[in-house]
């Protein structure tokens, strides 16, 4: 590996992606099958039988965020996206924070998905009649066992990601086709044959038990949509940056359709207690209710494929975001080392996989997989909302002149992103306050409010420490201008402090 600008060798690996490839990366990162199979059960435990309502409501601010990403991407395509846009339009410290929280959130997500992948594999082993290995009883609900199996998969997909986006996109396209065929088939069948009657109250957000439940449900739903912006992280490997914008928006709208289909199907087939009680095994339970073996195992296979694809899709954009930060010397030079063979930030990709493995091992302090999932999703939901909100505010600040020049364009470019940002900041703040007031002691538990609040606060606080190091020790020029380097500006990579 050599420390050189991000230029692929051989050259045909560079700018080889189109809209469909971008959709494959973004859709795999969003992981609809995983979100439906696990996220719906987690969310139902908070909002009850109102999954369609929160999925629709959460889509509105995320759509405003997507519009901000798309417009910013048209004027300044960059692998760093939010990190560069927020740093230039608002403040370098806030820009660094966006880059940082995306890194730590993705590492936490990879650790969570590692366990989900292991759980799916162990469930499949159980369906095949393999319940023990020697004296060890296989338990798909055990964090230790699922993490151990998932780490093996994480290592494999990280090595695949090193070989390049094109290889990963082709693999993910195949996995996605299988997932969606199975998902559409089973959900469609469940909507038609489910024993529980359809109710319009499922779409009524005012019927949700409390304002706290609504806020938490909305942030959990935002987490389900998280990942559409992965298409914007491979800007420097697409033929046309507009393809990244199209891929992100197409992915987001597709996710809305799949989440609504899945939420209605699950509520037609499963009771509220069944929805909330099965956690990581929810999709397998759903499949068993609709079909006998071996057909009932198909949703579980789709879940495993989705988890594997999202592991790889999580590694790819994060390594590229850290590459962009390394170009500006806000992170160390190792993250901008490019493989001469594959033309990818290979060292960074391997390090991301290693960090995710370490965090997955740390998650073993929460023994039950369902509890670990709940804690991770709540923490990631809050920091993702912060990242989205700051990016939307950056768009509103950059395009504010449009309010005077063309009010129609101004509403789309300024007002809608600003409203979306305020909505997400309000939700995160309210949920954080509810966590703080829900208990009077700290305990490492998924139902302890102080623990649920401390986790995202540590993620954010660590960003300020890292930013201080980048500014005062590395003396990064980013903190003077807020502007990220261009991918084709090798002279900016020749000096290191």
N, C-alpha and C positions, 0 to 999 in steps of 0.2 A: 504494500500500500504506500502511496505517496501523498504528500501534503500539497495538493494542487487544486485549482478551481474545479468546480463541479461540472466537468465536461466529460462526457462518456467517451470511452475508447474500447471498441470501435465506434465511429460517429453515428452509425445507424441506431444505436441504443438511445441516443438523445432525441427528444421531441418526437417520440414514436407513438405516443398515445393519442387516442381520439375520444369522442364523447362516450362511446360504449365502454371503453377501458376505464374512463373516469367514473362512470356509473358503477362499474364492477368494484372499484376501489372504495367508493363512497358507500355503496349499498352493503358491502362486506363489513365496513367499519361500523355502520349503523346496526347491522346484525338484527334484522327484523325477526328472524325465527327465534333467536335467543331472547329478544325483548318480549316477544309474544309468549314463548314457552316459560319464561321465568319472571320477566318484568310485570306481566299482567297479574300474576299471583301475588307478587309483592305489593303492587299498587292496590289490588282488591282488598288486601288486608288493612288498608288505610281508608279507602273511599267506598268500600262495599261494591254493590252492583251498579256502579256509575262509571265504569271504565270508558265507555264511548264519550261521555261528557268531558272527562278530564283530558282524553286524547285530543278531542276537538279544540278545547280551550287552550291547551298547551301549544297546539299547532300555530295559533295566531301570532304570538310573539316570536316563535321560531321562524315563521315565514317572514316577519319583518327583519329578523337577523339575517336570514338568507338573502334578502334583497340588499342589505347593507354589504354583505360579503361580495355579492355579484357586482355591485356598482364599484366598490373599492378595487376589486380584482380587475375590472376593465381599465382603470386608470393606472394601477400599479400592481401588476402581477408579480408575486414574489413568494418563494417557498415559506417564508416566515409569516405570511399573511397578517393575522391580527397583531403579532408582535411588532411588525414593521408599521402597519397602518396606525395603531394606537400610539406608538412612540412618536410618529411624525405629526399626527393630528392633535393629540392631547398632551402627552407628557412621556418622556423616555422611561421614567420609573414605572408608570402604568403600563407602558408597552412591554417592558421586561416582565412585568407581573403576568400579563396575558400569556406570553410565551412560557413562563415558568409554570403557571397553574395548569396549562395544557399538558406540559410534560408530566407533572406529578399526578394529574388526574388520569392520564393515559397509562402510566405505570401501575397505578392502583387498579384501573380497569383491566389491564393485562393480567394482574394477579388474580382478580376476581374471575375473569374468563378462563384462566388456567384451571381453576377449581371446577368451573362449570363444565369445561371440556372433559376433565377427569370423571366427573359425576355422570355425564352422558355415556362415556365408555363403560363405566362400571354398571350402569343400568342396562346397557346392551349386553354386557357379559351375563347379567342376571337373566335377561330374556332368553339367552342362549343356553341357560342351565348351569352356568359357571358361577357358583355362589361362594366358593372357597378356593384359596391357593394355599395348599398345605394346611397349617393350623389357623391361618388368617381368614376370618369371615369377611367377605367383601361387603362394604357399606357405602352406597352412593351418597349418603347423607353425612359422611365423615369428612371433615375438612382435611385431615392428614392424608387419608387415602386418595381423595380426589385431587389434592394438590400434587402429590407424588406422581400420579399418572399424568396429570395435565402438564407438569414440567417437562416430561419427555416430549410431548407434542409441541410445547413452546420452543424447545431447542430446535426441533425439526423445521418449524415454520420460519424461525428466525434465520436459519441457514438458507432456506429457500428465498427469503426476502433479500438476502445479500446479493443474489444473482441478478436482481433487477426488477423494475416495476412490470415490465412486459410479461415476464414469466409468472409473476404473482397475479397479474390481472387475468391471464389465461386460466390459471388454476381457479381463481375466485369466480370467474364467469361460469365454469362448469359446475362448481359447487352451488352457485346461486340458482342456476336453472333447476337443478334437482330440488333444492330447498323450496323454491316457490311453487313448483308443480305439486309437491307433497302438501305444502301449506294451503294452497288454494283448494286442492281436492278435499282435504280433511275439514277445513273450515267451512267450505261450501256445503259439504255433506252434513256437518254439525248444525248449520243454520237451518237446514231443511228438516232434519230429523230430531233435533234436540228436544228433550221432554219438558223443559221449562219454557213457559210462554214468553214471547217477545213483549217488552214493555217500553213505552215512550219515556218512562221515568228514568230509564238508563241514560238518557241524553239530558237529564235535568240537573245542572250543577247545584241548584238551590236545595236539592234533596240530600246533598252530602252532609254527613252528621255535624261537622263543625268547620269553622274557618281554618283552624289548624290543619284538619284533615284535607281540606281543599288545597291549602298551600303546599303541604307535603306531597299530595297526589299530583299536583301540577309540576313540581320540581322532579318527581320521579318520572313523569311523562316526558319532561324536557330531556332527562337522561336517556330515555328510549330513543328520542330523535337525534341525540348527540352522535356525530360521526359523519353527517352529510358534508361537512366542510372539509373532509379528507380529500375531496376532489381538488380543493384549492391549494393543498399542500404539495401537489406534484405539478405545479405550474410550469416548472422549468423542464419538464419531460413531456409536455403535450405539444401537439403541432400548433395549436392556437389557444391562448389563454381563455378565449370565449368558450372553448369546449369545456373547460373546468367549471365555468359558471353554469352552463347548460346542464352538465352532469350533476352538480350539486342541487340545483332546483328540481330536476327530474327525479332525483333520488328522494328528496324531501316529500314531494307530492305522492310518490309511490308508497313511501312509508306510511303516510296518513291513511291511504286506502287499505294497506295491509293491517295496520293497527285497528282500524274500525272493524274490518272483517273479522280479525282475530278476537277482539273484545266481545263482539256480538255472538260469535260462535261459541266462545268459552262460556258465556253467560246463558246461552241456550242449552248447553250440555251439562254444565257443572253448577252446583249450588254455591252460594256465597262461602259457606264453610269449606267446601271442597276446593274452591278457587284459592282461598287464603291459606289453606292448610298444607298444600303439597309443595310449595316453594320450587326448588330446583328440579323436582320430579313432576311438575305440573303438566308438561306437554306429553310425557309418557302416560300419565293418568288419563288425559284427554283422549289419546289414541286408543287406549284400552277400552274406553267407554263406547267408542264408535266402531271398532273392528276387532276381530280375533287375530291371533298370531298366524302367519308372520306379518300380516299387513299392519297390525297395530304397532309394530316396531318402526315403521317408516318415519313417523314424526320424530322419533328418538334419533334415528340416523340423520334426519334433516337438522335437528338441534346440534348434533355433534359436528356436522359439516359447517353449520353457521358459526359455532364457537371457534372452530379451527380457522375459518376464513377471517373472523373478526380479530383473532390473535395476530394473524399476519398483517391485516389491514391496520391494526393499531401500531405495530412496529414501524411500518413504512412511513406514514406521515410524521410521526414523532421524530424519527431519525432525521428527516428532511427539515423539520422545524428547528432542531438543534443544530443542524448544519448551517442554517441561515444565521442563527445566533453566534455560532463559532466564527463565521465570516466577519462578524462585527467585533470579535474578541469579547463578547459578553459571556461566552463559555470558552472552555479551553480548546486548543488547536486539534485535539484528537477527534473532535466531532466533525471537522471539515476535511479529514483525510478520506481520499477517494480511491477506491480500488482501480488500479490500472487495467485490470481484466474486465470488470463488470461495469465500471463507470458509475458506481453507486457509493454513498457514504457508508461503506461496509463496516468500518470500525465502530461508528456510532450505532449502526443497526445491531451489531453484536453486543455492545454495551447496554443498549435498551433491553435486549432480551435478558442479559445478566441482572440488571436492576429489577426487572419484573420478577425474575426467579427469586431474588432476595426478599422482595416485598411479599411474594406469595408464601414464602417460608415464615415471615413474621406474622402473617395472618393466622398461623396455627394457634395463636393465643385465644382465638375464638373457635371452640371445638365444633360447633354445629354449623354446617354449611349455610343453612338458611339464615342464621344470625349474621354470619360473615357477609353474606350478600346484602342484607338489609343495611348494615353499617357502611359498607363500601358505596352502595348506590346513593345513600343519603349524602355522604361526604362529597362524592363526585358531582352529584346534582347541584350542590350549592356552588362549588368552584366553577363548574361549567357555566352556570347562570351568570356568575361574575365576569367570566371571560367573554361570553356572548354580549353582555350588556356594554362592556367597555368598547368592544369592536363596533357595536351599533352606534354608540355615542361618537366614536371616531368618524364614522360616516356622516353623522349629522353635523359635526363640526366642519368637516372638509367641504361638504356641499351646501353649506348654509346660504351661500350667495344665490343659490337657485330659488330661494324663497322670494327674492326680489326680482329675479330675472324671469322666472317661469313658475308660477305658483303651483301648477299641476305637477311638474317635475319636482318641485320643492317638497310637496306633500309626500311623494313617494321616497325621495332621497333623504329627507330631513325629519319630517314629522313622524312617519311610521317607524323608522328605526329608533327615534328618541322615545316614543311611547313604548315600544317593545323593550328597550333597555330599562326604562323606569318600572315596567311591570315585573321584569325578572329581578331587578334589585329589590323591589318591594317584597316580592315573594321570598327571596333569600333572607332578607332582614327579618321579616315576620317569623319565618320558620326558625331562624337562629334564636330569636327572642323566646319563642315557645319552647325550644329545647332548654334554654337557660332557666326558665321558670318552672319547668316540669319536675325538677328534682332538687334536692339539697345536698347531694354528695356525688363524688366521681366514682365510677365503676366501669371496668372494661366489659361492656355489655351492649348489645344492639338495642336494648330498650332503655338505656340510661341517657338522658338528654344531654348531660354535660359531656359525656363521651362522644355523642353524635355531633355536638358543637365543636369540641376540641379538635377533632380530626381535620375538618376543613380549615380551622383557624391555624393549625400547625402548617398545613400546606401553604397557606397564604403568607404566614410569618416567615417561613423558610425562604420565600421568594424575595422578601426585602433584604434578608441576610445575603443571599446570592447576588442581588442587585448591587448592594454596597461593595461586595468583593469585586464585581465587574467594573464598577465605577472608580473605586479608589485604589485597587491593587492592579487589576489588568489595565486600567486607564482606557477603557473602551471609548472610541470616538462616538459611539451610539448615544452616549449620555450627554454629548454636546449638541447633537443635531436631531436625534430621534430617528434618523433615516438609516435604513438597512442598506447594505452593499448590494450591488447588482451582481447577478450570477456570472456575467461576462466581464468582471472587473478584477483580473488577477492581481493587479498591482496592490490592491487593498489586502491581499493575503500574504504579502512578502515580508511584512514587519510584524514581529511578535514582541510583546513586553514580558 
